[in-house]
Amino acid sequence: MFIKIAVIAAYAIMIIVVGILGLRKTKSFSDFFLGGGNIGPWMTAFTYGTAYFSAVLFIGFAGKIGWGFGYSGLWIALGNALVGVLGVWWILGWRIKQMSLEYNVHTMAEYFEKRYDSRFLKLFSSSAIFIFFIPYTAAVFMGLSYLFRSTFGIDYTVALIAMGLFTALYLVLGGYKSMTMIDVVFGVIMIFGVLILLVTTISKAGGLANITAGLEAINPKLTEALGPPGLWPLFSLVFLTSVAPFAMPQLVQKFYAIKDKRSIRVGMIASTLFALLIGGIGYFTGATTRFFLNPENSPGAFANGKPVFDALMPELFANIIPESLSIVMLLLILSASMSTLAALVLISSSSFAKDIYAGFINKNVSDRKLTMLMRISSVFFVLLSVILAYLKPSTIVSILGLSWGAIGSVFLGPFLWGLFTKWANKVGAIASAIIGLATCVTLYNIGWSSPEAGTIGMIVSLAACPVFSLLGKK
């Protein structure tokens, strides 16, 4: 236990030091939010990949999807890497950077205002970010708190408060500059962590063939290309987690800040390989929860004989990871989560400070005051997210699905059609954002799963923009 505490303390000190270094280099709002717009390929690749994957993958998604889908959950990892990473970098990367320079914008809401000449769309989209990023951030805090509880025996609430305070401190210091500096370290830790996780899992099971045979004995469909829940639930998960990144503000922001076109090419390859490794191993080990865990040997992962999905992966780690390596797993999840939390908090605080306050309340706010307001907004956003995580309104997968689905439904249609066509107009953009979001939230409220509701909402958003643009033109 002493070694674990010492390692975590050293890890925390490293992050604080990087935050202080970032603080010294942060002289303006552009520095705080975009690192001066001059970030190289490797930093961008790692900050994109580490923002994409967090405790939500390793604790919530890998456990629930692995338990229900078995090996077919690997389709999600493949879709994330080839569509959510390679596709986004290849199709959008340089176009987004050009757009940010052409319109002289820092946020997606600002882009909407200038591209569509719509202050309403700016207000609507920035409000959606602030509202729906709160549950997303809460889901990450929940995953981390579950892990600290299983690893150190720390009370969930105590772990939650500690992580909230630490995240606020780390981000308030240096902003995006600190993020990119530390995300390279986080990325390296994640790579070593998942490799150790893979080797340990296969070794503990006595080989891949044993795992496969064990899953087949439980349910033969767990090892087939299409898992037990069926095609539509699997498709909705792949679509939601792979297509939403085309318009997720915390990922799009990475291209506003990238240095040049060469950086896009290098970063695209690096981030795709990173996603294949992290996502592939994450979902594979999630599938092994059925092999390793049952109510007799892991009572903490079950309630009345039924799995507690958010507790499956922490219990798996406790069962298969040797005590000497458990700290590596903790650092793996911690590294994945800190980068995602920083990205979410930074975007959410900008939606209030830059888009709402500077856009509607005080247009003449000074750069210094705007940067200070960003820091204050960051603390406030973390506080709201911690409160929601304490309430634990649903499973991590449900919370994340609603957040990604809602944001994707608002942004996907207006952003993609506006980026690549000249005829998409204000009527189409507003209609697609409102109808897409309304569809997602309505379906969720009448009982559809959040990934299914989000998938339909995003498809509606994509379809509505050209249709209503045409009607608006007439």
N, C-alpha and C positions, 0 to 999 in steps of 0.2 A: 504493500500500500504506500509506503514512503517513497518508493521509486516512482510510482504513478503520480503522486502529488508533485514530486520534484520535476518530472517531465512536463506536466501540465503548467506548472509555475514558470518553467523556462520558456515554454511555448507562448504563454501569455506575455511574458516580458519581451520576447522577440516581436510580437505584434505591436505592443505599445511603442517600442523603439522605432519600428517602421512607421507607425502613425506619427511620431514626433518628427521623423525625417520628412515625411510627406507634408506635415504642417509647415515646415521651413520653406518648402517649395511651392506652397499654395498662397499666391498673392492676389488672386482674383476669382470671380465666379467661374470663369472658364477653366482655371486651374483646378478648382474644387470639384467641378462637375465633369469635366472632360480631360483632365490632366494636360490642359493646354492644347489638345487636339493633335498631339505629336507622339502617339504611342506606337511602338514598334510591333512587328508580327508575332514574336514569341510571347510577349506580355499580353497582347490582345487575344491570342489563341488560348492561353491559359485562363485569362479572366473570363472569356466566353464559356469555355468548358466547365470551369468551376462554378460559374453562375447558373449554368444549365442543370448541373447535378448537385444535389444537396442531401441532407438527412432525409428529405422527403423520398428520394429514390431508395436509399439503403434501409430505412426504417419502415416507411409506410407502403410505398409501391412494391418494392421487392418482396415484402412479406405477404401482402394481400394477393397480389397478382401471381406470385410464385405458388402460393397455396392453391389458388383457384385454377390457374391456367397451366401449371407445370412448365415444360420446356417451350410451349408455344409463346410464353411471355418474351422469349428472345426476339420475336418479331418486333416488339416495341423497341428493343435496343437497336435493331437494324434500321428501323424507320427513323429513330432519333438521330443516328449517325449519318445516314445517307440523305435524309430529307431535312431534318431539323438543324443539322450542322453543315454538311457539304452543300446541300441545296441552297441554304440561306447565304452562305459565304459566296458561292459561285454566282447565283442569280442576283442577289441584292447588295452584296458587300460594297463594291465600288460605286454602285448607283446611289446608295444611301449617303456615302461620303460626298459625292458630287452634289446631291440634293441639299445637304446641310450647308455647303459652301454657296450654292446658287441662291438659296433663300435666306442665308445668314440666320439659321435657326439652331437652337440647342436642344429642343425637345420635340417629340412627335406632335404634341398639342399645338406648338408654335407652327410646325409645318402645316398642320391642318388649317390653321387660320390663314396662312399666306397662300397655300395651294388652292383652297376653296373660297377664300375671302369670306370666312364665316367665324365670327367671334363666338357664336353659339356652340359650334362644333369644338372650338378650343376649350370652352368651359365644360362642355359635356364630357369630352375625352379625358381632361385632366381630373375631373371629379371621379370618373370611373376608375382611374388609376389609384387614386387615394383610397377609395372605398374598397375595391376588390383586391388590392395588394395587402390589406390588413390581414384577411384570413390566410393568404399565401404565406406571409411572414409568420403568422401564428402557427401554421402547420410545421414550419421549419423549427421553430422554438419547441414545439411539442416533441418532435423527433429527437432533438438534442436532450431534452429533459428526461425522456424515457431512457435514453442511453446512459446518462449520468446516474440515474437511479439504479439501473441494473449493474453498472460497473463499480460504482463507489458506494451504493446503498444510500445515496443522498435523497432526501425527500424531493418529490417532483416539484413542489412549489419553490423550495429553496434553490434548486438547480435552475428553474425558470427565471427567477429574479436575478440570479447571478449572471446568467447568459444575457439577459436583457441589458443589465448595467454595462457589461463588458462590450457588447456590440455597440451600444451608444457611444461609449468612450472611444473605441477604436475608430469608428467612422467620423465622429465629430472632429477628430484631430486633423486628418489629412485628406479626406474625401477620395476622389478617384485616383489620385496619384498614389496614395497609400495602398489602395485596392490592387492596382496593377503590380506594384512592387511585391506585395505579399502573396498575390495569387499564383505567382510562379512557384513559390515555396509550397503553397497549398497543393498545387497540381502535382508536384513531385511526390509529396507525401501520399496523395491519393493513388498515384501509380504504384508505388511500393506497397501501399496498404492493400489494394485489390489483388495484387499478385500473391501476396502472403495469404489472403483470404481464399483465393482459388486453390492454391497448393494444399493448404490446411484442410479445406473442405473435402477435396478428393482423397487425400491421405486418410482422414478420419473415417471416411465411408468405405475404405478398402478398394477404391478405384471407381472410375466413371461407370464401368459396367455394373457394379453393385448398386450404384445410385439409380441407374436406369431400370434395373430389374426390380428394385424396391418400389419405385414409382409405378411400374407396370402392375405389380401385385396389388397396389392400392386402387389404381384405376388406369387401365391401359391407355386411355385418352391423354393422360398426363405426359406421355412421351411422344405423342403424335404432333403433327404440324398444326393442328387445330385443337385447342384444349377444350375441356368440358363445357365452359360457358357458351361456346359457339362463336360463329363468325362475326355477328354484329357487335357484341361486347368487345371482342378483340380489335375489330376495325376501329371502333370509336376511341379506344385507348391509343392505338397507333396514330390515328388522325389527330386527336387532341394534342398529344405530346410532341408530335413531329411537325404539324402544320402551324400550330399556334406561334412557334418561334419566328415565323415570317413577319409577325407584327407584335411581338412581345417587347414592350418599351425597354426593359432592363437588358435585353439582348441586342436590340437595334442600336441602342446607345453606344455599344462597343465600336460600331463603324463610324459614328460621328467623330470618335476620338482617334481613329487609326491614322497612321502617318501618311502612307502613299499606296499606290496600286500594287507595287511589289510586295508590300506587307500583306495585302489581301491574299496573294497567291501562296505565300509561305504559310501564313496563318491558317488558311483553308485546309491544307494537308495535315498540319499538326493538330488542329482541333478535331478533325474527323477521326484520326487515329486514336486520339485521346477518348473521344466519345464511344468508339467501338470497344475499347478496352474497359472503360468504367461501366458503361451500360451493360455490355455483354456479361461481365462477371457479376455485376449487381443482380441482374435478373436470373442468371443461372443459380447463384447461391440461394436466391429467394425460392426457387423451385425445390431446393433440397429441404426446405422446412418440413415438407410432408414426410420426407425420409427420416429425419432426425428427431422430430418433436412429436410428442403425444401427451395426453393429460397426466399420465403416470410419471414420466421422467421430467416433464417441464410444466408443472401446475401453474406457474406464473404466466404462461402464455395461453391459458384456457380459462373459461368461465362457464360452469355447468356443462362441461364437455365440449364446448364450442370455442374455436380459436378467437383470441383477442388479436386482431390483425396488426395493430400498432406495437404489440409486444412480441411478435414472432421473431423478428430479426435480432433484437437484443437478447432474447433467450437462445437463439441459435449461436450467437457469438459466445455466450457464456458456456454453451455445451461443447463447441468444437475448437475454440481458440485456446491454446495453452495460456496459462496465467502469465508466462513470461512475454507473450505477444499481445496480450489484451490491450495494452496501452497503445499499440500500433493501430488497432481497430478504432479506439477512441479518437486518436489523432486523425484517422481517415475520415470519420464522420464529422468531426469538429472542423477539419479543413474544408470539406465540401460545403458545410453549412455556413461558415463564417463568410465565405465569398458570396454565397447567394444572399445572405442577409444584408450584406453591405450593398449589393447591387439593388435589391428591392427597396431598402431604406433610402438610398440616394435618389432613385427615380421618384419615389413617393414624395419625398420632401421637395423635390424640384417641381412636382405637379402643383404643390401649394405655393411655394415661394416664388418660382419663376412664372408659372402659367397663370395662377389665380391672383396672387398678391401683386406682382409686377405687371400682370396683364390687365387687371380690372380695378384694383384698389389704389395702387400708387405707381403709376407708369414712370415716374421720374425718380424712383428709388436708386440710391447710389450703389455702385458695385460692391462696396464694402458692406453696406447694410444688407444687401441681398445675400451675400455669402454668410453673414451672421445669421440671417433668417433661415437659411438652408440648414445650418447646424442646429438651431432651435427646433425646426420642424422635424429633423431627424430624431431627436430625443422624444418628441411628442408622438411620433409614429411608432417608435419602438414601444413606448408605454401602452398605446392602444393594442398593439399586437400581443404583448405579454398578457394583458388582461383577457383577451380572447382566448389565448392558449391556456390560461388558467381555467377558463370555463369549459374547455374541451367539448365544443358543440357537436362534433362528429368525428369520424375516422380521418386520418391524414389524407387518404386518397380522395375522399369525398370533398374535403375542404379545398385541396389543391385543384381537383377537377372543376369545381365551381369557379375558382379564381381564374384559372387559365381559360376556361370556356367563356366566361364573361368578358375578360379583356380581349380575347381573340375575336369574339362576336362584335365588339365595338370597333376594333382597329383593323381587322383583316381586309374587309371590303374597301373602305376608304383609302387605306394605305397602299395596298397593292395596285388597285386600279388608278389611283392618283399618281403613283410613281412611274407607271409604264404607259399611261395613255394621256392624251390631251383633252379628250372629250368627256371624261368623268367630271361631273359638276357638283355644285353645292347640294342640289336637291337629292342626287343619288347618294352622296356621301352621308348626309344627315339621315336619310331614310335607312340606309344599310346599317349604320351604327345603332340607331334606335330600335329598328325591327329585329336586328340580330340579337341585341342584348335582351329585348323583351321575350324573344323566343327561348333563349337559353334559360332565363330566370323562371319563366312560366312553366316550361317542361320540368325543371328541377322541382318546383313547388308542387306539381301534381303527381310527383312520384318517380319520374325518370331518374336514373343514376346521373351523377354530375358529368362523367365523361360522355355519356350519350347526349345529355342536354347541351353540353358545350359543343360537341361535334355538329349537331343540327344547327345551333345558333351560328357557328362559324360558316357553315355552308350557306345558310340564309343570307348572312352578311355579304359573302362573295357574290351571290346571285342577285341580290337586291340592288347593289350599286349600279351596274350597267343598265338594269331595267328602269330604275327611277331616274337615272341620268338622261336616258332617252325621253322619258315622259316629261322631265323638267325642261329639256331643250325645246320640246314641242309647245 
